[in-house]
Amino acid sequence: MAGIWSITITLSMFIYRIFFHRLRKIPGPTWMALSKWFMIRTDLKGQRPYMFQDLHKKYGDVIRAGPREVSVIDPNALSTIYGANGPGSRCTRGPWYDFTVESTKMRARNLQTVRTMPEHNARRKIWDAGFSMKAIKGYEANILDNVNLTIEQISKREKEGSIDIGQWCSWFGFDVMGELGFGRGFDMIKTGKTAHAIELLESGVILIMASGNVPYIMSLFAGLPNPITVFEGWIIETLEKRVKEGSSGCVERDVFSHLLGEEKATGQKASFPMLSADAGLLVVAGSDTSSNAMAVTLFNMLAHEEYYKRVQQEVEDVFGDHLADDLEKLNKDCPLLNGCINETLRLWPPVASGLQRVTPHEGMTLPNGTYIPGNTIISTQTYAMHRDPRNFSNPDDFIPERWLRKPGKGEIFNSKAFAAFGYGPTGCIGKNVAYHEMRAFVARFVQTFDANLESGFDVKKFKNSIKDCFVMVKPPIPVRVKTRSTSFAIL
């Protein structure tokens, strides 16, 4: 009897969702309208952005992506969904963010997971002091020291064969963010090994995207150990030390000097659970994203060798016999370097899938005229927008020059469609730090080394193997390096 009841309820629910639901007129595959459970397999394989790209090609700019969820690839809708004014200002973050909270010990929300704009704005004020241009200027020495240490360590391994440049970029990213966040790094650059805490994080992050499809089940497993909660334990322990050291004034200024309220400009103090949540965000969002971007930038330049040589020459023209350690010059005087970085971010955005919002009670009307009812989960697909020929000519090709010139006749370059760092007031607060890291590392790498991809490396297979597990998961990038005959190559 119970079985018949369950089948009847399930069939009734499916019939309602297909024929009577308020999203029934939004085009899309039937299976997505039935349940989000079908997405788990896709997400475990890291194929979400590629699947959505195909679905949007088939069904259009606005598709139904779940029982009460829609996906959008119209760049004009970014301001409507994520903007500071209009419907976007009244949206809340989606249920996926509840999952990321439920999967932690502290059950605290960080800057990314607070649900409403007023909550976000209040937390953002605390963060803003730590990422102001004045504060970032104070972080430059830390970034450059870690760049030089990484270059030195890579040079020592020159005769050992190929190195995995992706791994070294990852170690660099985590060590920099550890020092900027807590006043201490993970020492991965020095040891050439991944810290245990980071291994736990990387093994756990793969489950985040998949489990987020059914966030309500996390309450069933909240008490069980998992890699994320073990990693959080390390965060809490490290943060406790940082708070203690901060109160004694024995640590150099870092991001947490602002979050802890040690700076007068901040004017606010966060609770310890909030700080632990923010610390986790700082490590994950501040490390994986920028390190993946710089690694894939070097991959793209080496897969198209003329760009590696041209950027090498550009850096030499600007800096001559001096170290490429002036971050302002790298920004203003190295257009091709910046073009290669931005083109990589376009082709492989660090967070390729859109971030969820829930529409306000009154709903919203998208720029193309589509009405989205209230309490609907909505997101944009960054990867699909970046690869749309309506936004960029030859969208699958690596063409850094598109960032250096005005579009010629017949060329398309829609800057509004570029959303590698999110959009609006909830966009990535660490964007400027990320650009500093990428410019500094790539410039010093090309200045120091002649390099090439390992013989036999399958470029096409590498591209097809990149996965989206909330952050990019990529295969190794084996590179052979040869130190150039320059007096400034190694300190």
Protein Blocks (a to p, Z undefined) as FASTA:
>chain_A
ZZmmmmmmmmmmmmmmmmmpmklmpgcdfklmmpmklmmmmmmnopmmmmmmmmmmmnoj
bdcfbfkbccdfbfklmmmmmmmghjllmpccdfklmmmmmmpmnlpacfklpmbfklmm
mmmmmmmmmmgfklmmmmmmmmmmmmmmmmmmmmmmmmnopadfklmmmmmmmmmmmmmm
nopaehlmmnopacfklmmmmmmmmmmmmmmmmmmlmmmmmmpccfklmmmmmmmmmmmm
mmmmmmnopaccdfklmmnopafklopacdfklmmmmmmmmmmmmmmmmmmmmmmmmmmm
mmmmmlmmmmmmmmmmmnomaccfbfklmmmmmmmlmmmmmmmmmmmgfblbccdddddf
kopadfkopacdehiacdddfklmmmpmkloghklbccfklmmpccdehiacdfklpcfn
ogajlbcfklmmmmmmmmmmmmmmmmmpccdddehiafklmmmmpccehiacdddddddd
dddddfklpZZ
